[in-house]
Amino acid sequence: MAKKNNSAVSDAWYTSPGASQDVVVSSCSTLRRNLANFPFPAKLHESEADRIQSIMFDAFNFLPDAAEYQAVSLERLDDVGRKIMHERSILDSTQATKGGIIMRNDGRIACTINTDDHVVMSSYKSGLGLDETTRSIYDIDCELQKHVQYAASYDFGYLNNFVLNSGSGLSLYSVIHLPACSLLQEVGNLAQKLSEEGFDLRTRYGSGGFDNVSGYGSRGSALGAYYRVATKSSAGGTEVEQLASMNAAIQEVIKAELSARKKCRSARVTEIANYTYRSLALAKSSFFINLKESVDIISGVKFGADIGILNGIESSELHALLYRVQDGHLEYVLNTGKFKFEKDIQDNKAKQIERLRALILQESFEGIEKP
């Protein structure tokens, strides 16, 4: 396993096509584990934390594909690297400096050491793919358990820092795009129903009311109508039962959104066209685009493509853009590439990032046309 400080963004998992990408952006399965005979991370002495990190770094070297992984201590990861890890939902904060990360080269598998728990392993996939992400993360867990001993109880299952994460230690989520449900003000009811079934529906970008699409001028809305459906607890039922329940919940959401899109095609198509074409025009005519604008633009173009008023771009390309336009990813590209910017922004890094974001959107949208 290589040990180097390299935050490469090429060949990333989110650039691949996936199932049900008309609604589902991505899927993630996470396993939380703690080593036996050590305190939880918040109570660790420095020598204990170093020992755990060393144990886990060594354990990953026994994986059949160990050469495909890289390991790095967070204190050695630069600011841009931490931003990218946060943007990919691997780190909770860009300020994290304690612990370590082990990540496969394509980013599909990531493991943090000594963050909330000693070991937090996550598997990612484009579109709907919780069966695959769960299987892959358990395969790794089985291999690791040949070399490390986890803290577990017959009564409570795997022991974790937070009670709701104990039991199986498995948590699941999918990022979804709900512009039609938002436009028809159906997301609030959907969230309530999911909550009653044991799942959380939360905004993915921004915060505020459920039943809004920010491109329609709503204040405090769910930016771009992107949401996150997640399990509330790891303690209820077996891993198989939890996975089956989550898949059923996601299918409910997909069905609700596709039904809402059918209604929108017949009753709100002019309104959607206005949102879509304005999003496209803003992307094509702007020199600078900030992050919030870019998420909303991508959502508007995606909505138009999904209901058939735009052609020439795939869902997988639009979903990948959600990562490519993030500040950390753009700063990495800026630092590793050679760009010639307009004279008046040559010394302004923030404006260069906004300029680069606009250029990426414009290049991505070149092939878009009306049917």
N, C-alpha and C positions, 0 to 999 in steps of 0.2 A: 504494500500500500504506500503510495507516494505521500510525502509530508511536505507540502509547500503551500505558500500563500498565493493562490491563483483563483480569481473569481470569474472564470470563463463563463460566458453566456451563450456560446455557440452550441449547436446540437442539443439544445435544452428540450426537456420533455414536452413543454407547452407548445412547441411548434408542430407537434404531430397531430394528425386527425384523430377523432374519437367518436364514440357512439353517442347518439342523441344530442349532437352539438348545436342543433337548432335552439335548444333550451339550456342544456347543461354545459357549463364552461370547463369544469374540472372536478376531479374526485380525489379524496385523500383519506387514507387510513393511518391511524397513529397508535402505536403501542407504547405504554409507559411502564418502565421497570425500575426497580431499585435493588442494589446489591445487598446481599445478606451481611449482617454484622457491621454495617456502617450507618451513621445517622443520615437523615435526609439532608439535601444540599444546604439548606439554610443553617444547619448546625454543624457543618463540616469544618474541621480544622484544615489549614492549607495543605498540610502533609497528607491528610486523608483524601482531599480533593485531587491532589496530584496522583495519589495511588489509584484511585478509581479511574481517572483519565488514562493512566498507563495501562490498566487492566483492559479497558474497553478498546483502546487503540490496538493493543496486542490481539484481542479476541477477533477483531475484524480481519486481521491478517490470516486467519484460518478459513475465511470464506473461500469457496471455489473460484470466485471472480475478484479476489482481493486486489488484483492489480488495477481494477477499474475504480478504486476508491482513493480519495485523498483525505488526509486528516490534518487539522490545524487547531491550535489553541486560539481562543477568541482574543486574547491579549495581543496576539501576533497578526490578527486580521485587521486590515486598515479600515478607515471610515466607509469607503465605498463598498468594500466587501460586506461590512455589517449592514449597510443599507440594502444591498441586494438580497442578503439572507432574510431581512425583514420583509422586503417586497414579495419574496417567495413564500412567506408565512413560516419560515423555518425558525427565525428568532422573533420573540415577542417585542423586542425593543432594539432600536439602532444603537443604544448606549451600552448594550451588554458587552462586558469584557471578561467575565468569569466563565470558565468552562471551556468546552471544545466542540468542534463540529467534525463529523465524518460524513462525506458525501460522495455518491457515485458521480462519475464524470458528466452524465447527462442530467443530473439533478433528480432523477426519478426516486432515488432513495436518499434520505438525509437523516442523520442521527445527531442529536445534541447531547452533550455530556455535562452533568452537573448544572442544569438550568433549574426548572421546577422539580424535576426528578433526576436521578442519576443517569437514566437512559431514556430518551424520547425518540423513538424511531418512527419515521413517516415515509409513506410511499405515495407518489403522485401519478396521476394519469389525466390526459385530456379527455373531456367528455365524460360520459357515464361509464364507470369502470371500477366500482367498489369491490366487486368480487376479485378482480385481478389485483388491485392494490392490497387488499387484505391478505390474499394468498401469498403475495410476494413478501410482505412484511413478516408473516408467520414463518415462512421458509427461513428467513434470516434469523428470526428469534430462535428457532429450533437449533440452528447451527451454533449460535452464540451460547445457548444453554449447555452445550457440550464442554464449554470452557469457563463459564462463570456461573455463580449461584445467586439466584434472585431471592429477595425477601418475599415470602408468601405464607399464607395461613390456610388451614383446611376450611375454616369458617368464612374467611373474608376474601380468599383468593390472593392475587398479587397485591402487595401493600404499596400504596403510593402516597405522595405528599398531601393530596386532597382526597377526602373520603369518596367523592363521586367518581374519582378516577380509579378507585380500587376495584377489586373483582377481576374481570377479564383484563382490565387495563387498556381496552380497545375503545377508541373514539373514531367517529366517522363524520365526514362532511362533504358536501358538494356545493360548488358555486354555481348559481343559476341566473338566468336572464329572464326577467318577468315584465317586459314593457307593456304587454297587452293587459295583463292582470292589474298592473299599476294604473294604466289609463282608464280602465273600467272600475277602478277603486275596489278591487276584489282581494288585494293582498292582505289587508287586515283580517278578514274572515279566514283566509287561508292560514295565516300565522296562528290564529287562535285554535284552529282545528289541529294543526301540527303540534302545538303545545300540549293539547289534551292527549295526544298520542305519544308524548315523550320526546319531542324534538323542538329545537329552537330555529326560528326563521329571523335572521338579522340582516341588516344592510351590509354589503361588502365594502362599499366605498361611501364615505360621508355618513351622515346620520340624520335622523328626523322622521317624518311621517312615512308610513308604509305606502299609502296609496298616491304616489306622485312619481312622475318621471321628470327629472330636473330640466330636460330640454323644453318642457312646456312652460317654463318660467316659474315653477314652484319653488318657494323658499324653504330651506331646511329639509329637502327631499332626499330620497335614496338616490345617490348619484348614479345616473345611467340605468337605474332599475336593476342593478346587480345585487343579488342577495346570497346568503349563505345558510343552507339547511344543515344542522348538526345535531348529533345525539346529545342529550342532556347529561347522561350518566353512563358509566361503564359497569355499574353494579347490577343492572337488571337483566337476568337471563344469560344464556351461554353466548359465545361468540357467534355461533350459527344463527341463533335467534335474533341477536342484535343486528346482524347483517341483513337478514331477511326482512326485518321490520323497517330498516333504513331504506332498503331498495323499494319496498312497497310505498313508503312515504315519498320518495323521489318520483315514483311513477304517478302518484296522485298530483304532485306539483306539475309534472310535464303535461298530464291530461288537462289540468285546469288552465295552464298557459296556452296550450294549443286550441282549446275551446274558446278562450278569450280572443285569440288571434283571428279565429274564424268570424267571430262577431265583429271585430274591428275591420276586417276586410269589407264587410257589407255595410257597416254603419259609420265608420270613422276614417275611411281611407284618405280623404282629402286632408284631414288634420295630421295624419301620420306622414303623408307625403310632404307636407309643409315642414314637419320636424326633420324628416330624412334629408330633404334637399337643402335645407338651411344648414344642417350638420355637414353635408358634403361641401357646400359652398364655403363655409367657414374654414374647413380644412384646406381647400384648394387656394383660397385667397389670402391666407394669413402668413405673415413672416414669423410671428411668435405665437405659440400655443402653450398655455399653462396646463398643468396636470389635470385639474378638474375639467377644463374644457375638452381635453383629449378623451377622457373617459366618456363624457357625454356625447362627443362626436362619434366615437366607435359604436356606442349604443344606438345612436340614431341611424347610422349606416346599416348596422346589423338588423334593426327592426325593419327597415325598408327592404333589405335583401330577403328577410324571412317571409314577408307577406307578398313578395314578388314585384315590387316597384323598382328594384335595382337588380342588375346582373353583373357578373364579372369579378366577384370576390367570394371566397369560401369562408364558412364559419370558423374553421381552424386558423385562418390568417387573421381574422378579427380578434379571436381570443388570444392569439399570440401577441397581438398589438397591446393588449392590456398590460402585459409585462414589459414589452419593448419600450413603452413610453414612460415608464417609471423613472424617477429622478436618478436613483442609484445605477440603473442599467444604462441610462444615457450618459451619466458621468463616466462610467467605465469605458463606454465606446469613445467618448471624447478624449479620455486620457490615453487610450491605446491606438487611436487612429490619427490621421492627418487631415485636417479640414481647413478650408480657406473661407473665413467668414467676412461679412461686410466690415469695412474699416471701423465704423463707430461701435462695434461690439467685440472687437478683437481682444479687449482687456476686461470683458464683462462675462464671467463664466455662467452666471445665472441666465443671461440672455442667450448665450451660446447653446445652453441646454434647451431652452424654449424654441430656438431656431432649429436645432437638430430634430426636436420632436415634430415640428411642422413639416420638415423635409421628409421624415420617415412616413408620416401620414400621407403626404402628397404622393410619394413614390408607391405606397401600398394601394392607393386609390386610383392609380393611373388607368387601370383596365375596367373600371366601373362604368356601366352605361345603363340607360333606361331601356326596358324591353320594348 
